[in-house]
C-alpha cells in the first residue's frame, strides 16, 4: 500500500450525488460564451468486494460565434479493497459521437505498479509504487483531516488520460458547519447535517513539472462519509461551479 495513513480507515457511504454545473468565470483566450451541465457520481462497495466508482459529466458549451458543443464524459472504475488492483474505462463523446476511449487495469505487486492499457491501444505505463487510486485517495484525505493534518501529498492515478498520473497536493481547512443549504437538497441531503466536513483544495501537477503550476485544481467541501459539495473546477482559463442538488444513500453489503 502506498498511502501515508492507515489504509481505508475512513468509512465511506455508498451514495449517488448529482451536481448542477455552471460557468463561474473564463478568460478571453477560452472563447467561451456560456457553459452549463450536470455531473452524476455514484460510489459503492466495501473492503471485501472492492469499490466501484462511476461518473458522468455532461456539459453544453457555447462560443462567442454562436457555436454549440455538447461534451459527455463517462468514467467507471473498480478498486480492490487492499488498493492493489484497479480497473478503469473512460469514454468521451462530442456531440453524441464517441471521440475517445481509454481502458485498462493496474496491478501492484513486488513493489511495482504497472498500467496495462487495452484502449486506445495495448501498452504499459510504470507508476510509482506509492500510487493510490480514487477511493483510497479520498479515504486518505479524510483520515488526514480527522487527525488535524492540513497538507496531504500523493501520486494519484484515475485512468482518465493515457500515459499520465498526477502528483497531488491537498490543503484541508478546519472542520466547520457546511455551507450547503442541506434542507434544499433532494433525497438524503438532510442526513449530512450530523457529518463533520472540511473545505478542501486539491491541486493536480504533472510529474516532473518544474514550473510548479498545477494542471488544474478542484475545491469542495468534503464530508467524513465521502460525500462532496460546494465544488469548484479550476482549469486556469475556465472555472466551473458545481452545486450539489441531489443526494441518495445506496444500500451496500457489509463484509
C-alpha positions as CSV (number, residue, x, y, z in Angstrom):
1,X,0.0,0.0,0.0
2,X,1.3,3.4,-0.9
3,X,-0.7,5.7,1.4
4,X,0.8,7.6,4.2
5,X,-2.2,7.0,6.5
6,X,-3.9,3.8,7.8
7,X,-5.4,2.1,4.8
8,X,-9.1,2.6,4.4
9,X,-9.7,3.8,8.0
10,X,-12.4,6.3,6.9
11,X,-15.8,4.8,6.4
12,X,-17.3,5.9,3.1
13,X,-21.0,5.7,2.5
14,X,-22.4,4.3,-0.8
15,X,-24.1,7.1,-2.5
16,X,-25.3,8.8,-5.7
17,X,-24.7,12.6,-5.9
18,X,-26.0,15.0,-8.6
19,X,-24.3,18.3,-9.3
20,X,-25.5,21.2,-11.4
21,X,-22.7,22.9,-13.3
22,X,-22.4,26.5,-14.4
23,X,-19.7,28.8,-15.7
24,X,-18.1,30.8,-12.9
25,X,-15.6,32.8,-15.0
26,X,-13.5,32.4,-18.1
27,X,-10.6,34.3,-19.8
28,X,-11.0,35.7,-23.3
29,X,-8.5,33.1,-24.5
30,X,-11.0,30.3,-23.8
31,X,-13.5,31.8,-26.3
32,X,-16.3,30.7,-24.1
33,X,-19.7,32.5,-24.1
34,X,-21.5,30.1,-21.8
35,X,-21.4,26.7,-20.1
36,X,-23.9,24.6,-18.2
37,X,-24.2,21.0,-17.4
38,X,-24.6,18.2,-14.9
39,X,-22.4,15.7,-13.2
40,X,-23.6,12.4,-11.6
41,X,-21.2,10.5,-9.3
42,X,-22.0,7.1,-7.8
43,X,-19.8,5.3,-5.3
44,X,-20.4,1.9,-3.8
45,X,-18.6,-1.1,-2.4
46,X,-16.7,-2.4,0.6
47,X,-13.3,-3.6,1.6
48,X,-14.4,-7.2,0.8
49,X,-15.8,-6.8,-2.7
50,X,-13.8,-3.7,-3.7
51,X,-15.0,-0.2,-4.5
52,X,-16.9,0.9,-7.7
53,X,-16.9,4.5,-8.9
54,X,-19.0,5.7,-11.8
55,X,-19.1,9.3,-13.1
56,X,-20.9,11.0,-15.9
57,X,-20.2,14.7,-16.7
58,X,-22.2,16.4,-19.5
59,X,-21.6,20.0,-20.5
60,X,-23.2,22.2,-23.1
61,X,-20.7,24.8,-24.3
62,X,-21.3,27.9,-26.5
63,X,-18.7,30.1,-28.0
64,X,-18.6,33.8,-29.0
65,X,-19.6,33.0,-32.6
66,X,-22.8,31.2,-31.5
67,X,-21.4,27.7,-31.9
68,X,-22.6,25.0,-29.6
69,X,-21.0,21.8,-28.5
70,X,-22.0,19.0,-26.1
71,X,-19.3,17.1,-24.3
72,X,-20.1,13.9,-22.5
73,X,-17.5,12.2,-20.2
74,X,-18.3,8.8,-18.8
75,X,-16.0,7.0,-16.4
76,X,-16.2,3.8,-14.4
77,X,-13.6,2.0,-12.3
78,X,-13.3,-0.8,-9.8
79,X,-10.7,-0.7,-7.0
80,X,-9.8,-3.7,-4.8
81,X,-10.2,-3.4,-1.1
82,X,-6.5,-3.6,-0.4
83,X,-5.7,-1.0,-3.1
84,X,-3.5,-3.3,-5.2
85,X,-5.8,-3.7,-8.2
86,X,-7.6,-1.1,-10.3
87,X,-9.7,-1.5,-13.5
88,X,-10.9,1.6,-15.4
89,X,-12.7,2.8,-18.5
90,X,-13.3,6.3,-19.8
91,X,-15.4,7.2,-22.8
92,X,-15.5,10.8,-24.2
93,X,-18.3,11.8,-26.6
94,X,-18.5,15.1,-28.5
95,X,-22.0,15.9,-29.9
96,X,-23.1,12.3,-29.3
97,X,-20.2,10.9,-31.3
98,X,-17.6,8.7,-29.5
99,X,-14.4,10.7,-29.6
100,X,-12.0,8.7,-27.3
101,X,-11.9,5.5,-25.2
102,X,-9.3,4.8,-22.6
103,X,-9.4,1.5,-20.7
104,X,-7.1,-0.9,-18.8
105,X,-6.0,-2.2,-15.4
106,X,-3.3,-1.7,-12.8
107,X,-1.8,-4.4,-10.6
108,X,0.6,-3.6,-7.8
109,X,3.0,-6.4,-6.7
110,X,6.6,-6.8,-5.6
111,X,7.0,-3.1,-5.1
112,X,5.9,-2.1,-8.6
113,X,2.6,-0.8,-10.1
114,X,2.1,-1.3,-13.8
115,X,-0.8,0.0,-16.0
116,X,-1.8,-2.4,-18.8
117,X,-3.8,-0.4,-21.4
118,X,-6.3,-2.1,-23.7
119,X,-7.6,1.1,-25.4
120,X,-6.9,3.2,-27.4
121,X,-4.0,0.7,-27.9
122,X,-2.2,-2.0,-26.0
123,X,0.6,-0.6,-23.9
124,X,2.1,-0.3,-20.4
125,X,3.0,2.5,-18.0
126,X,5.1,2.2,-14.9
127,X,3.6,4.1,-11.9
128,X,5.3,5.0,-8.6
129,X,4.9,2.1,-6.1
130,X,3.3,4.6,-3.8
131,X,0.5,5.4,-6.2
132,X,-3.1,5.5,-4.9
133,X,-6.4,5.2,-6.7
134,X,-9.6,7.3,-6.3
135,X,-11.3,5.6,-3.3
136,X,-8.1,5.2,-1.3
137,X,-7.2,8.8,-2.1
138,X,-10.5,10.1,-0.7
139,X,-10.1,8.0,2.4
140,X,-6.5,9.2,3.0
141,X,-7.7,12.9,2.8
142,X,-10.5,12.2,5.3
143,X,-8.1,10.4,7.6
144,X,-5.7,13.3,7.5
145,X,-8.4,15.9,8.1
146,X,-9.7,13.9,11.1
147,X,-6.2,13.8,12.6
148,X,-5.8,17.6,12.1
149,X,-3.3,17.4,9.2
150,X,-3.7,20.3,6.8
151,X,-1.5,19.0,3.9
152,X,-1.6,15.7,2.1
153,X,0.6,14.8,-0.9
154,X,0.2,11.7,-3.1
155,X,0.7,10.2,-6.5
156,X,-2.8,9.5,-7.9
157,X,-3.9,7.5,-11.0
158,X,-7.5,7.7,-12.1
159,X,-7.3,6.4,-15.7
160,X,-8.9,9.4,-17.4
161,X,-5.9,10.1,-19.6
162,X,-3.3,8.0,-21.4
163,X,0.2,7.6,-20.1
164,X,-0.3,10.0,-17.2
165,X,-0.7,10.1,-13.4
166,X,-0.7,13.2,-11.2
167,X,1.3,14.4,-8.2
168,X,-1.4,15.9,-6.0
169,X,-1.3,18.4,-3.1
170,X,-4.3,18.7,-0.8
171,X,-4.9,21.5,1.6
172,X,-7.5,21.0,4.2
173,X,-9.1,23.7,6.3
174,X,-10.7,23.5,9.7
175,X,-13.8,21.4,10.3
176,X,-16.9,23.7,10.4
177,X,-20.6,23.9,9.6
178,X,-21.3,23.0,6.0
179,X,-22.2,26.0,3.8
180,X,-24.5,24.0,1.7
181,X,-28.2,24.5,2.5
182,X,-28.9,20.9,3.2
183,X,-32.6,21.4,3.6
184,X,-32.9,22.2,-0.1
185,X,-31.2,19.1,-1.3
186,X,-33.4,16.4,-2.9
187,X,-33.2,12.9,-1.4
188,X,-31.0,12.3,1.7
189,X,-29.2,15.6,1.8
190,X,-30.5,16.5,5.3
191,X,-28.7,13.5,6.7
192,X,-25.4,15.3,6.1
193,X,-26.2,17.7,9.0
194,X,-24.6,15.4,11.5
195,X,-21.4,14.8,9.5
196,X,-18.1,16.5,10.1
197,X,-16.8,18.3,7.0
198,X,-13.8,20.3,5.8
199,X,-13.0,22.7,3.0
200,X,-10.5,21.0,0.7
201,X,-8.4,22.3,-2.2
202,X,-6.8,19.7,-4.5
203,X,-4.0,20.7,-6.9
204,X,-3.0,18.3,-9.7
205,X,0.5,18.6,-11.0
206,X,2.1,16.7,-13.9
207,X,5.1,14.7,-12.7
208,X,8.5,16.4,-13.0
209,X,6.8,19.7,-13.8
210,X,9.5,22.3,-12.7
211,X,7.2,25.3,-13.1
212,X,5.2,24.5,-10.1
213,X,1.9,25.4,-11.8
214,X,-1.0,22.9,-11.3
215,X,-2.6,21.4,-14.4
216,X,-5.9,22.0,-12.8
217,X,-7.4,22.4,-9.3
218,X,-10.6,21.2,-7.6
219,X,-12.0,22.6,-4.4
220,X,-15.0,21.3,-2.4
221,X,-16.4,20.6,1.0
222,X,-15.6,17.0,2.0
223,X,-17.8,15.2,4.5
224,X,-16.5,12.5,6.7
225,X,-18.6,9.9,4.9
226,X,-17.1,10.7,1.5
227,X,-19.8,13.0,0.1
228,X,-18.7,16.2,-1.5
229,X,-20.5,19.6,-2.0
230,X,-19.7,23.2,-3.0
231,X,-17.5,22.1,-5.8
232,X,-15.3,24.3,-8.0
233,X,-13.3,23.1,-11.0
234,X,-10.5,25.4,-12.0
235,X,-8.8,24.7,-15.3
236,X,-6.9,28.0,-15.4
237,X,-8.7,29.8,-18.2
238,X,-12.1,28.3,-17.2
239,X,-13.7,27.9,-13.8
240,X,-16.8,25.9,-13.3
241,X,-19.1,25.8,-10.2
242,X,-20.7,22.5,-9.2
243,X,-23.7,22.7,-6.8
244,X,-24.9,19.6,-5.1
245,X,-28.6,19.3,-5.8
246,X,-29.5,15.7,-5.0
247,X,-28.0,13.0,-2.7
248,X,-29.2,9.4,-2.4
249,X,-27.6,6.9,0.0
250,X,-27.4,3.5,-1.5
251,X,-27.6,0.1,0.2
252,X,-24.4,-1.9,0.4
253,X,-23.5,-5.3,1.7
254,X,-21.2,-5.2,4.8
255,X,-18.2,-7.6,5.0
